[in-house]
Amino acid sequence: MQTSSDRHEYPAHWEADVVLRDGGTARIRPITADDAERLVSFYEQVSDESKYYRFFAPYPRLSAKDVHRFTHHDFVDRVGLAATVGDEFIGTVRYDRIGAGGRPATGAEADEAEVAFLVQDAHQGRGVASALLEHIAAVARERGIRRFAAEVLPANTKMIKVFTDAGYTQKRSFEDGVVRLEFGLEPTDRSLAVQYAREQRAEARSVQRLLAPGAVAVIGTGRTPGGVGRSILGNIRDGGYTGRLYAVNGALPEGQKELDGVPAFRSVRDIDGPVDVAVVAVPAERVPEVVADCGEHDVQGLVVVSAGYAESGPDGRERQRALVRQARSYGMRIIGPSSFGVINTSPEVRLNASLAPDMPRAGRIGLFAQSGAIGVALLSRLHRRGGGVTGVTGLSTFVSSGNRADVSGNDVLQYWYEDADTDVALMYLESIGNPRKFTRLARRTAAAKPLVVVQGARHGAGPRGHAVRATQLPHATVSALLRQAGVIRVDTITDLVDAGLLLARQPLPAGPRVAILGNSESLGLLTYDACLAEGLRPHPPQDLTTAASAADFHAALSRALADDSSDAVVVTAIPSVGEGSVGDAALAEALRSAAAEQPTKPVLVVHVELGGLAEALSAATSTAPQPGAASGPDPTPRTGERVKPRAAADEGAPADEKGAPAPAPPPEGTHPIPAYPAAERAVRALAQAVAYGQWRRDAADPGKVPEYEDIDERGAAALIEGMLARGQGLTLTTEATCGLLAAYGVHVHRALPAPTPDAAAEAARTLGHPVALKATAPHLRHRADLGGVRLDLADEEQLRRAYAELTELFGSPEELRPVVQRMAPRGVDTVVRAVIDPAAGAVLSFGLAGAASQLLGDMAHRLIPVTDRDATSLVRSIRTAPLLFGWRGSAPVDTPALEELMLRVSRLVHDHPEVVAVTLEPVVVAPHGISVLGASVRLAPPPARDDHGPRTLPAY
């Protein structure tokens, strides 16, 4: 139990679990007076050289005074953090606030601190110092420190590199044989890039250790056949795992050394040699004992298939928390609990540590599923369509996260991003624990390879086993933000497989123009209609008639692919007489050879119960492994960037569902042609590929966040600080709102209160006629349709008459809260909102005011900060956008001015995280200029940590 020290309470929110460079974990926490013995033990394990680098002199042991100094902190001016594994320190960092001349100081006026590290020699090179620097810098910023200074011996190149590689703005000097480094602590683009790159490498490595272990132990292998553990053991063995495999069962009889041909032990501790991954399949009450044994044996990670955790209720949830805490104390990561398992089809690994009885075909699709049942369904569909039907591809890796207690989809995305064996990522998600981070990772991954996601539990609570941040955003908004990040959002697992198979084996289309050809006029028309429904631009179908030969298909497909007016081709085919005859094989070869002549455009086949053609396409084009097939280079990259080829599997490759050997690979440089049983499914997959291709092209030039010279960032910060000093969270008054927005160049039309007819007349004289009279009561605000607004009041007589009408219809002035406002130029009423969601982050939204946004939900959303390209697309992405661009003869409005307004609001929220909500409604967009007629702003203290803060794992 930690205790408080000196002046401030123990800052528990500084505690964090982190992933280190080698994929292991450590815990970072403040050092307290209780840590004296740990500190002494840690120091005794540090080499004399490291001690010399820390203290610039021989320093064999710490004195009692040193120990007291290094363990007693006030958590403001003196702070120490330790990185721990288990109960032992592996590294420490501390800062001391200093003033002029480098002397100790207190108080916010001294904004510089001296920082120093010490890392145990056995843990150097694991990224411990880099992680400690990120966390101590965040702590320092929180305590008002803006700069760090460090003195380092020139020979201590490792520590100098820690500072210089961090990405902060630095100043270096050399005095008295010591290198002095000074650097600001405000995050820069480079420091964030460094932090994210380190995060990616560490988290990817942690997943790689779980997916490519050199030795696996299955713990909980029953003595009799059957059962989860025994099944997984058999699946690993039969899948041809290339590493060392062990069976562990505490109830094995003395002297039994083998189980199902696998070396067997009563405890993982008895295994002579390292174990990288343990698959845990014992009852939940026995898991803590197993985890302890694994930790003592230096196991690197766990795949927990055991159930009885958070999905079973409050007691199970606490059991799950304890499991994560225990595993992390040993530096281990967990997949699960309640996991279906993991699969890696790489020939160098061939690991099937799952409940799937057969090793999937090797391919280039990565699959992540939070649900075991959905994982089974996806594996089955990919196997069925990837081996003997469409001739497309198989899996590279599969991860079933179960309750997602530790390893999540974010971690797997980090792995897939740099995995040369994965071209397409498919994910079934029932919850997103950290949407802000997921969106950031998805955007980076999608820029390199397609990411297709289907979300379950969209209209209700997520699974009980998942810890999820509360979000205030509707599902449609989250989906829009994911699409903005390049995620291909689909609604069903059928669509997930359809899109994944197309993207894995065909080039991206350059645009939405689609050529359609085939031997059925009706099927061609269905395909044409489906293209129009999906927003594509199809050419009239070309009917080759039912008498078309293979040569006719070849010629027609060659012409369509050579035609510069088409970006993709859909071939439709119906059965011919003699299904399964040589004619089907000839047709498949004709399509393959024609596509090979023009390999830059995607080709899809729509077939109706045409098994012969589908199997022929598979035989002509499949890349599934074949017994005895020689390894060869992979085809040219289509959608993902390849770094190295995948070798073909050996004689252990599976046969297709009929027992025949898997088809031979296609000639080099060809693309397998996916076939679909329905036009709608093929076209839907194609439309997803078209949209993703356009996003990739747009992402190459994302735009920029403009700088505006009239923005007063410091003035706005002073206003916010002064207003927050009055309370923890507050909605600003009209006057304060207008003042804050004006600091960012957003000017709100004055609205003067009119509690009486005379006050209304005086307000009109102040503002000048014509004016508008509005009721601002909550039930009438922004509801012109209810009659609570009177416009174009040209004189005092009209104003007084309108005032009388409003009070007669809706009640007393106290109920109506009327205001008078000068008339703005006529235009289109719109609404601009910004909100900081606790899960998704800062979001900017736009739509037309009134029924379009309130009733129909016609709003568009972008993540903040918004670039100029984002603002342009935001205006054009709502369904009612034509009203802004001269619909049915109306005058087009000033959309550039509207876009600038949104960019200014984005800057305000991005620059000041205390601004948690902004609403501008209505914003009247006229042919020339805009008028902001109503505004509200809400403030709240900023979070202590956000996505720009130091790397952390989810807290347990």
C-alpha positions, -999 to 999 in steps of 0.1 A, spaced: 0 0 0 14 33 -10 15 62 14 15 100 9 47 119 15 55 154 27 32 180 11 9 162 -13 -13 131 -15 0 102 -34 -7 108 -71 -23 75 -80 -31 87 -116 6 87 -123 7 49 -121 8 32 -155 16 -1 -172 38 3 -203 50 -20 -230 88 -19 -234 108 -22 -266 111 -60 -264 74 -65 -260 75 -71 -222 57 -49 -197 67 -29 -167 48 -7 -143 57 29 -137 47 45 -104 58 72 -80 86 64 -55 75 67 -18 91 63 16 80 27 16 104 19 -12 137 23 8 145 -14 8 136 -18 -29 158 12 -38 188 -3 -19 183 -37 -35 180 -21 -70 212 0 -65 232 -31 -54 224 -47 -88 236 -17 -108 271 -20 -122 299 3 -110 301 18 -145 264 28 -144 268 42 -109 297 63 -121 277 76 -151 249 86 -126 270 103 -99 302 113 -119 323 95 -93 327 60 -78 296 55 -56 295 19 -44 265 22 -21 238 46 -10 240 63 24 210 65 47 208 102 38 207 93 0 180 67 6 159 92 25 164 119 -2 156 95 -31 124 81 -14 109 112 2 92 135 -24 66 162 -22 53 152 -57 55 188 -69 90 202 -67 107 168 -61 94 137 -79 108 103 -84 93 75 -106 103 38 -107 98 12 -134 90 -21 -118 87 -57 -128 71 -77 -100 81 -61 -68 116 -50 -80 128 -17 -94 144 -20 -129 149 18 -134 143 51 -117 141 88 -127 137 119 -106 135 156 -111 142 185 -88 128 219 -95 156 245 -98 157 283 -101 183 308 -112 218 294 -110 206 258 -108 197 260 -71 167 241 -56 135 261 -59 98 259 -51 67 275 -66 53 279 -100 76 308 -109 105 283 -112 96 264 -143 128 244 -148 139 211 -133 170 189 -133 164 153 -143 185 121 -139 180 84 -147 194 51 -135 185 18 -152 196 -16 -141 222 -30 -165 202 -62 -171 173 -41 -184 193 -16 -205 183 -16 -242 146 -24 -234 135 12 -237 131 17 -199 147 51 -199 126 63 -229 94 53 -212 104 69 -179 113 101 -197 78 103 -213 61 98 -179 83 122 -159 79 148 -186 41 145 -184 43 148 -146 65 178 -149 41 196 -173 12 188 -149 32 205 -121 40 236 -141 76 227 -152 83 237 -188 120 227 -192 143 199 -182 181 202 -177 204 172 -175 241 168 -171 256 137 -187 292 125 -190 303 124 -227 310 87 -224 274 79 -214 263 78 -250 232 57 -242 217 83 -220 226 111 -244 208 92 -271 177 89 -248 175 127 -246 184 135 -282 161 109 -297 131 121 -277 122 148 -302 119 178 -279 135 211 -288 170 210 -273 200 231 -265 233 214 -258 265 228 -242 298 214 -230 313 227 -197 338 213 -173 339 179 -190 301 175 -188 275 176 -215 246 198 -205 213 193 -222 183 216 -219 150 210 -236 114 222 -235 87 198 -225 58 210 -247 51 181 -272 62 189 -307 53 172 -339 86 154 -338 83 143 -301 49 129 -308 61 111 -339 89 96 -319 65 86 -291 41 70 -315 69 51 -334 82 37 -301 47 27 -291 42 10 -324 74 -10 -322 68 -20 -286 32 -31 -290 39 -49 -323 67 -68 -307 45 -78 -278 20 -93 -302 48 -109 -323 60 -127 -292 26 -142 -288 21 -152 -325 56 -165 -333 69 -182 -301 98 -206 -301 83 -228 -275 46 -233 -264 32 -251 -233 -4 -260 -231 -14 -260 -195 -45 -280 -186 -42 -310 -210 -66 -336 -196 -54 -372 -191 -82 -385 -212 -89 -375 -248 -113 -345 -253 -115 -313 -234 -103 -279 -244 -66 -282 -234 -62 -316 -250 -79 -304 -282 -56 -274 -285 -26 -295 -279 -36 -318 -308 -43 -289 -330 -9 -274 -324 8 -307 -330 -13 -316 -361 -9 -281 -376 29 -287 -380 41 -263 -354 78 -257 -360 88 -249 -324 90 -269 -292 57 -281 -277 49 -292 -242 19 -306 -224 14 -296 -187 -11 -312 -163 -6 -312 -126 -25 -345 -122 -2 -365 -145 10 -397 -128 45 -398 -116 68 -410 -143 46 -401 -173 68 -382 -197 46 -380 -228 10 -372 -238 -2 -377 -273 35 -379 -285 43 -346 -268 67 -341 -238 45 -339 -207 52 -322 -173 33 -317 -141 43 -280 -139 57 -255 -163 85 -250 -138 96 -286 -145 103 -278 -182 140 -277 -189 143 -248 -212 125 -215 -220 88 -213 -227 77 -183 -247 39 -187 -247 16 -207 -224 -19 -216 -235 -40 -217 -203 -69 -241 -203 -76 -247 -166 -106 -237 -145 -106 -200 -135 -99 -207 -99 -66 -225 -108 -54 -198 -132 -36 -176 -105 -14 -206 -96 -6 -212 -132 2 -175 -139 26 -175 -109 43 -206 -122 46 -191 -157 59 -158 -143 86 -176 -122 96 -195 -154 100 -163 -174 71 -171 -198 67 -141 -221 29 -143 -228 -3 -161 -221 -33 -172 -242 -61 -177 -217 -90 -198 -231 -104 -204 -196 -139 -189 -190 -155 -176 -158 -143 -140 -159 -160 -107 -166 -186 -123 -188 -199 -141 -157 -207 -111 -136 -191 -88 -109 -171 -115 -92 -157 -126 -126 -149 -90 -135 -128 -87 -103 -112 -120 -111 -103 -107 -146 -87 -75 -131 -66 -96 -107 -55 -118 -137 -43 -88 -156 -25 -73 -126 -8 -106 -118 4 -112 -154 17 -77 -158 36 -79 -125 57 -106 -143 60 -85 -175 36 -108 -194 8 -99 -218 -25 -118 -221 -47 -127 -250 -81 -135 -234 -96 -147 -212 -123 -166 -229 -102 -166 -260 -108 -190 -290 -70 -189 -295 -44 -177 -320 -32 -189 -354 -1 -181 -375 1 -198 -409 36 -187 -417 57 -216 -428 84 -206 -403 58 -210 -374 26 -229 -384 10 -223 -350 -27 -234 -346 -31 -227 -308 -68 -225 -312 -100 -246 -310 -101 -247 -348 -95 -283 -357 -78 -276 -391 -50 -252 -399 -64 -226 -422 -49 -221 -457 -19 -198 -457 -27 -164 -473 -23 -127 -468 -55 -118 -447 -51 -110 -410 -82 -117 -390 -91 -103 -355 -123 -113 -337 -135 -104 -303 -162 -131 -304 -151 -168 -304 -184 -178 -322 -179 -151 -349 -143 -161 -352 -153 -197 -360 -178 -184 -386 -152 -162 -402 -126 -189 -403 -151 -213 -418 -162 -188 -445 -127 -178 -455 -117 -215 -456 -147 -224 -478 -143 -195 -502 -106 -193 -501 -97 -229 -510 -120 -244 -535 -146 -219 -547 -133 -184 -556 -96 -191 -559 -86 -162 -536 -66 -164 -505 -62 -176 -469 -50 -163 -436 -17 -149 -424 -27 -146 -387 -58 -149 -366 -64 -136 -330 -94 -142 -309 -92 -117 -280 -121 -130 -260 -127 -105 -232 -100 -83 -245 -86 -78 -209 -51 -69 -222 -42 -74 -258 -68 -56 -280 -74 -48 -316 -52 -17 -312 -22 -40 -304 -29 -63 -333 -32 -33 -356 3 -22 -345 15 -57 -355 -2 -59 -388 10 -24 -398 46 -37 -402 38 -74 -409 51 -83 -444 28 -113 -445 -5 -94 -441 -19 -74 -470 -55 -69 -457 -68 -67 -421 -103 -79 -412 -117 -71 -378 -149 -81 -360 -153 -57 -330 -180 -57 -304 -165 -28 -285 -136 -3 -290 -119 3 -256 -100 34 -268 -117 48 -300 -93 78 -301 -62 56 -303 -80 31 -326 -88 59 -350 -52 71 -350 -38 37 -356 -65 29 -382 -56 60 -402 -19 50 -403 -26 13 -411 -52 22 -438 -26 43 -456 -5 12 -461 -31 -17 -464 -69 -20 -463 -86 -23 -429 -122 -37 -430 -143 -36 -398 -177 -49 -389 -191 -38 -355 -214 -60 -334 -235 -47 -305 -241 -15 -325 -275 -8 -309 -269 -18 -273 -244 -24 -246 -212 -42 -255 -204 -76 -241 -202 -78 -203 -166 -90 -205 -153 -58 -221 -142 -27 -203 -153 2 -225 -150 39 -220 -184 56 -220 -191 76 -251 -217 103 -257 -216 99 -295 -242 78 -314 -230 48 -333 -235 66 -367 -211 93 -356 -184 68 -345 -188 50 -378 -184 83 -397 -152 90 -378 -139 56 -386 -146 61 -423 -128 94 -421 -98 74 -408 -98 52 -438 -116 22 -422 -138 2 -446 -170 -1 -425 -193 -30 -434 -225 -42 -417 -222 -80 -418 -196 -107 -416 -206 -117 -451 -197 -82 -463 -165 -85 -443 -154 -116 -462 -166 -103 -496 -146 -71 -493 -116 -88 -478 -113 -113 -506 -115 -86 -533 -90 -63 -516 -66 -92 -509 -63 -103 -546 -72 -74 -569 -58 -39 -575 -76 -9 -562 -99 8 -588 -88 42 -600 -124 55 -599 -161 46 -599 -166 38 -636 -176 1 -641 -179 -20 -673 -203 -49 -672 -203 -78 -696 -216 -113 -696 -238 -139 -712 -270 -129 -694 -289 -97 -701 -309 -100 -669 -280 -106 -647 -262 -77 -664 -291 -53 -656 -292 -65 -620 -255 -56 -618 -261 -22 -634 -289 -14 -609 -267 -25 -580 -239 -2 -592 -262 28 -593 -275 20 -559 -240 19 -545 -231 53 -561 -209 38 -589 -210 49 -625 -217 18 -646 -216 16 -684 -246 0 -701 -241 -38 -698 -226 -56 -728 -247 -88 -735 -225 -115 -751 -256 -138 -753 -259 -173 -740 -240 -186 -771 -208 -167 -761 -177 -188 -762 -146 -186 -740 -129 -166 -768 -158 -142 -768 -154 -136 -731 -117 -132 -735 -121 -106 -763 -148 -86 -744 -129 -85 -712 -97 -75 -729 -115 -46 -746 -131 -35 -714 -98 -35 -695 -81 -16 -722 -109 10 -723 -97 42 -705 -133 50 -697 -136 21 -672 -119 16 -638 -132 -19 -630 -150 -48 -648 -178 -70 -635 -182 -102 -655 -216 -120 -652 -220 -156 -661 -249 -181 -660 -246 -219 -664 -241 -234 -698 -252 -268 -710 -229 -294 -696 -220 -278 -663 -185 -288 -652 -174 -296 -687 -142 -284 -704 -161 -253 -714 -160 -240 -678 -123 -245 -675 -118 -228 -708 -139 -198 -697 -120 -195 -665 -87 -196 -684 -100 -170 -708 -109 -146 -680 -76 -152 -662 -55 -146 -693 -74 -115 -703 -71 -100 -668 -33 -108 -668 -29 -86 -699 -42 -56 -680 -34 -62 -644 -40 -27 -631 -78 -29 -630 -99 -51 -607 -121 -79 -622 -150 -96 -604 -172 -124 -615 -209 -128 -606 -220 -164 -611 -253 -181 -605 -249 -216 -591 -219 -222 -614 -197 -245 -594 -178 -256 -625 -166 -221 -634 -158 -212 -598 -137 -243 -593 -120 -236 -627 -113 -201 -617 -97 -215 -585 -76 -240 -604 -64 -213 -628 -57 -186 -602 -55 -198 -566 -25 -190 -545 -33 -216 -519 -4 -239 -512 -1 -272 -532 17 -303 -521 51 -303 -537 47 -269 -552 79 -249 -553 81 -216 -535 80 -185 -557 77 -148 -554 44 -133 -546 25 -113 -572 30 -75 -575 14 -56 -545 -21 -45 -550 -34 -27 -520 -8 -32 -493 29 -26 -494 49 -59 -493 83 -61 -479 91 -98 -485 74 -128 -502 57 -156 -483 70 -191 -492 46 -218 -502 37 -244 -476 51 -279 -478 34 -313 -479 14 -304 -449 -8 -280 -469 -45 -289 -466 -67 -303 -493 -99 -286 -504 -133 -296 -490 -137 -324 -514 -104 -339 -505 -86 -329 -536 -52 -312 -534 -52 -274 -532 -49 -258 -566 -16 -247 -581 -5 -211 -578 -11 -188 -608 16 -175 -631 36 -147 -617 21 -113 -620 -16 -125 -622 -44 -117 -598 -69 -144 -587 -104 -134 -597 -129 -134 -569 -164 -148 -577 -196 -139 -560 -230 -157 -560 -250 -124 -562 -246 -92 -581 -254 -71 -551 -226 -87 -530 -200 -82 -557 -209 -46 -564 -211 -38 -527 -175 -51 -523 -164 -31 -554 -180 1 -540 -161 -4 -508 -128 -7 -528 -137 24 -548 -143 45 -517 -111 32 -501 -91 39 -532 -103 74 -532 -95 78 -495 -59 66 -502 -55 92 -529 -69 119 -507 -48 108 -478 -16 114 -498 -24 151 -495 -44 155 -462 -43 193 -463 -31 216 -436 -44 234 -405 -43 271 -415 -27 297 -394 -47 329 -388 -28 360 -377 -58 375 -359 -61 346 -335 -52 356 -299 -43 322 -283 -28 337 -252 -58 360 -246 -82 331 -250 -61 311 -225 -62 339 -200 -100 342 -203 -105 305 -199 -82 303 -168 -101 332 -152 -135 317 -159 -125 281 -147 -112 296 -115 -148 302 -106 -159 266 -109 -151 231 -122 -173 232 -152 -196 259 -165 -216 271 -194 -204 306 -203 -226 336 -203 -235 352 -236 -210 380 -230 -182 356 -221 -190 333 -250 -188 362 -274 -155 374 -259 -139 339 -261 -150 333 -297 -139 368 -308 -103 359 -297 -104 333 -325 -120 356 -351 -156 342 -346 -180 372 -342 -215 366 -329 -243 391 -337 -254 410 -306 -286 399 -291 -300 423 -265 -325 411 -239 -361 425 -242 -380 418 -210 -405 445 -218 -419 461 -250 -400 493 -241 -368 474 -237 -373 458 -270 -378 492 -287 -347 505 -270 -327 475 -282 -339 480 -317 -328 517 -317 -294 506 -304 -289 479 -331 -308 496 -359 -338 484 -379 -347 460 -394 -345 436 -365 -356 401 -354 -375 393 -322 -368 358 -308 -380 338 -279 -350 320 -263 -368 298 -239 -354 262 -242 -386 248 -257 -387 275 -284 -350 281 -290 -340 273 -326 -376 263 -334 -387 289 -360 -414 263 -371 -432 269 -337 -436 306 -344 -413 319 -317 -394 342 -342 -405 374 -359 -383 386 -387 -377 418 -408 -394 442 -383 -388 475 -401 -399 499 -374 -410 502 -338 -446 498 -345 -440 464 -361 -418 454 -333 -443 462 -306 -471 444 -325 -448 413 -328 -440 415 -291 -477 415 -282 -483 385 -306 -455 364 -290 -466 370 -254 -502 363 -263 -494 330 -280 -466 316 -258 -469 333 -224 -452 360 -203 -418 376 -212 -404 357 -182 -413 324 -198 -403 335 -234 -370 353 -226 -372 374 -257 -342 391 -273 -338 415 -302 -312 411 -329 -303 430 -360 -314 412 -392 -287 393 -410 -285 388 -448 -307 361 -461 -291 327 -466 -291 290 -456 -293 283 -418 -266 259 -407 -252 246 -374 -216 240 -364 -208 220 -333 -176 208 -316 -175 185 -286 -148 166 -267 -161 131 -262 -145 111 -234 -139 81 -257 -135 95 -293 -118 128 -285 -125 162 -301 -151 161 -329 -164 188 -353 -199 184 -367 -218 203 -394 -253 202 -408 -282 224 -418 -302 239 -389 -337 226 -382 -353 194 -393 -325 183 -415 -302 177 -386 -326 172 -357 -351 149 -374 -331 132 -402 -297 132 -384 -281 147 -415 -249 157 -399 -213 152 -410 -183 148 -386 -146 152 -386 -119 147 -360 -102 178 -346 -78 193 -357 -96 198 -390 -75 206 -421 -86 228 -450 -94 197 -470 -114 182 -441 -135 214 -440 -141 214 -477 -153 178 -476 -173 183 -444 -195 210 -461 -201 187 -491 -207 154 -473 -242 160 -459 -271 148 -479 -287 183 -480 -254 199 -493 -270 209 -527 -289 236 -509 -256 254 -504 -246 252 -540 -275 267 -559 -301 239 -558 -330 245 -582 -319 279 -592 -312 294 -558 -281 315 -553 -250 296 -542 -238 306 -507 -204 316 -494 -190 281 -485 -154 294 -483 -164 317 -454 -183 287 -438 -152 265 -441 -131 292 -425 -155 295 -396 -152 257 -390 -114 259 -391 -114 286 -365 -137 266 -342 -115 236 -347 -84 256 -337 -101 269 -306 -110 234 -293 -76 220 -303 -56 248 -287 -76 247 -255 -88 213 -242 -107 231 -215 -133 240 -242 -154 208 -241 -184 220 -262 -191 247 -287 -224 252 -305 -230 279 -332 -267 279 -342 -279 292 -364 -250 302 -387 -266 320 -417 -245 314 -448 -254 342 -473 -242 345 -509 -215 368 -495 -204 362 -459 -218 344 -428 -236 355 -397 -234 337 -364 -267 344 -347 -264 322 -316 -235 306 -297 -228 287 -265 -196 274 -250 -189 250 -221 -157 248 -202 -143 220 -179 -108 213 -165 -87 195 -190 -79 158 -184 -46 151 -167 -36 128 -196 -48 124 -232 -36 107 -263 -7 131 -265 4 119 -231 29 92 -223 24 56 -235 2 35 -212 -17 3 -212 -54 4 -201 -56 6 -164 -68 -24 -143 
